[in-house]
Amino acid sequence: MTTTLAMFLIILGCAVVTWLPRVIPFMLVRSVQLPDIVLRWLTYIPICILSALVIESLINAEGNIVTLDWLNVLAFIPTVLVAILTKSLSQTVIAGVLTMAILRYFF
């Protein structure tokens, strides 16, 4: 597959469009002193986002029927245990990936 100038410009444009919304907020609040209540509220955002992503992967909703994705639930249990015991993000990610790989190999 050859890379044309148009393809390169599209990839570059996608990179800029992805990068700008992530950097602009940091540039805007860099010199602003935020109130303590805002800073406390912002500490909960990563937990909320991570929880939403995890819960979304555990539940299947098709129409009015809500079921659990048992393969993801089985991988979630040891991953949470590793997270609680080690408090290490890298060990938690490794445990989750390995658990899911093992489960997918057998099921």
Helices and strands as residue ranges (DSSP letters): H 5-29, H 36-42, H 45-58, E 59-62, E 65-68, H 70-86, H 89-106
